[in-house]
Amino acid sequence: MREVLCRWSSAASKPWGRLDEAMALHKKEEAICEELGDRSGLGFCYANLGLLYRQQGDGANSTASLKKALAIFTELNMVRQRDALLSLLPESTNSEQV
């Protein structure tokens, strides 16, 4: 189910600019991942939310969501995902998390 929501939200946001629809789908994904205890799925969800917030020009929520994803990826030792997020976060945040 999470994969389906993720694909739909990505499809909604990228080529057509339907950011509100993508945001709603990621919020549903977040609830499902929390209910299932899917930590890695939640990390990907927060990362995607962070990117959507960035596309909307909401830097504060973007950074907050990306930091949540970074914490989860670090906790789960998902090094590639963690390193990818570090490149998206402001420098001051990078030194706090590593």
Secondary structure, 3 states (H helix, E strand, C coil): CHHHHHHHHHHHHCCCCCHHHHHHHHHHHHHHHHHHCCHHHHHHHHHHHHHHHHHCCCHHHHHHHHHHHHHHHHHCCCHHHHHHHHCCCCHHHHHHHC
